[in-house]
């Protein structure tokens, strides 16, 4: 096969080999039982065929050990597969705490990517090698899917919500990036590449060019321009709750429910502020639905997250 097209993508992340091993295990088990069943069926058809019209088959009384064997053995095989799959699932869905955050917005038909430091990319994602990277993703229009075959990772990118995905690349190089969900007439053109670099090269790339303001700085600017600081003061006593230290903390709502202030909660509070009103405050916040872009939302969320980060 050519370098640009391979039936078996390169193994380029910490997930790649375990995912392939689990896949090949499933194929091997399926192939073994398929061949075994076909062989047994053929043997039985030949051995126990009816040889004359007056032949009468002998009654079958059953075998308890045989019945236990074909019930217990498949049970343990299935439980073993389930355990391996569940372990892989939880590892792929739980990003390390020290992972680098990168924000992705899908749009017909491109990927818009922004790093917290302010660096922006379209249809390209630069990451350092041997470093966990967490992607926070959403869509401006329809459902997309962010897929990196060499990393064996894929996650749906859904409008109106945030999905996260993480990986740790193990090889320097360039790898294909695809949209794996049919998203319109030009779906096949929604492609890009992931560029894996050495740590120092990545830092040089990150600091080079016109990166502009960081996402937190852009979010602070938007926070002031939208008038959010009028109600959300740094200290308590404003018409809205203070946002300092709120990210990642439990919040009690007027309904009595308690929710964690994560990305999805902050997003909903900005777009649908009356849906989850904080206990002790009135539902007076205006909605910003349709007034700000997904990129602005991510900048605001990044700024609010920065208010909870410890200062040195």
ABEGO torsion letter per residue (X at the ends): XBAABBABBBBABAAAAAAAAAAAAAAAAAAAAAAAAAAAAAAAAAAABBABAABBBBBBAEBAAAAAAAAAAAAAAAAAAAAAAAAAAAAAABBBAABBBBBBBBBOBBBBBBBAAGBBBBGBBBBBBGBBBBBBBBBABBBBBBBBAAAGBBBBBBBGBBBBBBBBBABBEBBBBBBABBAEAAAAABBBBBBBBBAAAAAAAAABEBAEBBAAAAAAAAAAAAGAAAABBABBGBABBBABGABGBBBBBAAGBBBBBBAAAAAAAAABAAABBBBGBBBABBBABGABBAAAAAAAAAAAAAAABBBX
